[in-house]
Amino acid sequence: MAEDVGGGLVGGVGVAGGEHGERDVAELEAAISELSGKLALARDGLERLRITRETVAEVLAEITPATAVEAGTSPEGESVASAYAGAKRQVIGVLTVPNWQPGMTSDVLPSVYRDILEVVADAPGPIRARQIVPRIGLPA
């Protein structure tokens, strides 16, 4: 390829008008800088996901079927075990509720939650929280 520096092509890139070329270079450098920042953020996010996956794999490896407890039964009669069975829990003033899984019944819920479900199910229509509280024996 012939090089024409006087206003034509140099290696396939237009060089006519030095001002225009400098602007293109500045725009490309700005784009590279922006994309480099986005790439760094994406790499950080990917690293956090990798660490999270490793942590979840370690926790799941510690939970064996022998330590799993029944959380309920499915409609087919199969037992549904809690994903947290065998895991050490530290409860500080709250009731924990297992994540819902197909086939779970209200039997896996703490008794106060079951009481709330019963009050709502027995209500003839919509019900407000302030109507539920006295019916489950809590002060209004």
C-alpha positions as CSV (number, residue, x, y, z in Angstrom):
1,M,0.0,0.0,0.0
2,A,1.4,3.4,-1.0
3,E,1.7,6.0,1.7
4,D,0.4,9.5,0.9
5,V,1.1,11.7,3.8
6,G,0.1,14.9,2.1
7,G,-3.6,14.5,3.0
8,G,-4.4,11.0,1.9
9,L,-3.8,7.7,3.7
10,V,-1.1,6.4,6.0
11,G,-1.6,2.6,6.6
12,G,-5.3,2.9,5.8
13,V,-6.0,5.7,8.3
14,G,-7.0,9.2,7.1
15,V,-4.6,11.9,8.2
16,A,-6.1,14.9,6.4
17,G,-6.6,17.8,8.8
18,G,-4.4,17.3,11.8
19,E,-7.0,18.9,14.1
20,H,-9.7,16.4,13.1
21,G,-7.3,13.5,13.7
22,E,-6.3,14.8,17.2
23,R,-10.0,15.0,18.1
24,D,-10.6,11.4,16.9
25,V,-7.6,10.3,19.1
26,A,-8.9,12.2,22.1
27,E,-12.4,10.7,21.6
28,L,-11.0,7.2,21.3
29,E,-8.8,7.7,24.4
30,A,-11.8,8.8,26.4
31,A,-13.8,5.8,25.2
32,I,-10.9,3.5,26.1
33,S,-10.8,5.1,29.6
34,E,-14.5,4.7,30.1
35,L,-14.5,1.1,28.9
36,S,-11.4,0.3,31.1
37,G,-13.4,1.5,34.1
38,K,-16.4,-0.6,33.2
39,L,-14.1,-3.6,32.7
40,A,-12.6,-3.1,36.1
41,L,-16.0,-3.0,37.7
42,A,-17.1,-6.1,35.8
43,R,-14.0,-8.0,36.9
44,D,-14.6,-6.9,40.6
45,G,-18.2,-8.2,40.3
46,L,-17.1,-11.4,38.8
47,E,-14.6,-12.0,41.6
48,R,-17.3,-11.4,44.2
49,L,-19.5,-13.9,42.4
50,R,-16.7,-16.5,42.4
51,I,-16.1,-16.1,46.1
52,T,-19.8,-16.3,46.8
53,R,-20.1,-19.5,44.8
54,E,-17.2,-21.1,46.7
55,T,-18.8,-20.1,50.0
56,V,-22.2,-21.5,49.0
57,A,-20.5,-24.7,47.8
58,E,-18.7,-25.1,51.2
59,V,-21.9,-24.5,53.2
60,L,-23.8,-27.0,51.0
61,A,-21.0,-29.6,51.4
62,E,-21.4,-29.4,55.1
63,I,-25.2,-30.1,54.9
64,T,-25.6,-33.8,54.4
65,P,-28.8,-35.7,53.9
66,A,-28.2,-37.3,57.3
67,T,-28.4,-34.0,59.1
68,A,-31.4,-32.7,57.1
69,V,-34.7,-32.5,58.9
70,E,-38.1,-32.8,57.4
71,A,-39.8,-29.5,56.7
72,G,-43.0,-31.0,55.4
73,T,-44.2,-33.4,52.7
74,S,-44.9,-32.9,49.1
75,P,-48.3,-33.8,47.6
76,E,-46.6,-37.0,46.3
77,G,-45.7,-37.9,49.9
78,E,-42.0,-37.2,49.4
79,S,-40.3,-35.4,52.3
80,V,-39.1,-31.9,51.6
81,A,-36.0,-31.0,53.6
82,S,-34.9,-27.5,54.6
83,A,-31.9,-26.1,52.7
84,Y,-30.7,-24.9,56.1
85,A,-30.9,-28.2,57.9
86,G,-27.9,-28.9,60.0
87,A,-26.6,-25.4,59.7
88,K,-25.8,-23.5,62.9
89,R,-28.2,-20.6,63.4
90,Q,-28.0,-17.7,65.7
91,V,-31.4,-16.2,66.3
92,I,-31.5,-12.8,68.0
93,G,-35.1,-11.8,68.8
94,V,-36.6,-12.9,65.5
95,L,-38.5,-15.9,64.2
96,T,-37.0,-17.6,61.1
97,V,-39.2,-18.9,58.4
98,P,-37.8,-21.4,55.9
99,N,-37.8,-20.5,52.2
100,W,-40.8,-21.8,50.4
101,Q,-40.4,-25.0,48.4
102,P,-43.1,-26.8,46.4
103,G,-45.1,-29.1,48.6
104,M,-44.5,-27.3,51.9
105,T,-47.4,-26.8,54.2
106,S,-48.0,-24.3,56.9
107,D,-46.8,-26.9,59.4
108,V,-43.2,-25.7,58.9
109,L,-44.1,-22.2,60.1
110,P,-43.8,-21.0,63.7
111,S,-47.0,-21.2,65.6
112,V,-47.8,-17.5,65.6
113,Y,-47.5,-17.5,61.8
114,R,-49.9,-20.4,61.6
115,D,-52.3,-18.5,63.8
116,I,-52.2,-15.5,61.5
117,L,-52.9,-17.7,58.5
118,E,-55.8,-19.3,60.3
119,V,-57.3,-15.9,61.1
120,V,-56.9,-14.7,57.5
121,A,-58.4,-17.9,56.1
122,D,-61.4,-17.6,58.4
123,A,-62.1,-13.9,57.6
124,P,-65.1,-13.3,55.3
125,G,-63.2,-10.8,53.3
126,P,-60.2,-8.5,53.4
127,I,-58.7,-8.0,56.8
128,R,-56.4,-5.4,58.4
129,A,-53.4,-6.2,60.6
130,R,-55.0,-4.4,63.5
131,Q,-57.9,-6.9,63.3
132,I,-55.5,-9.9,63.3
133,V,-53.5,-8.9,66.3
134,P,-56.2,-9.3,69.0
135,R,-57.4,-12.5,67.4
136,I,-54.0,-14.2,67.9
137,G,-53.8,-13.1,71.5
138,L,-51.3,-10.2,71.2
139,P,-52.0,-6.8,72.7
140,A,-53.4,-4.2,70.3
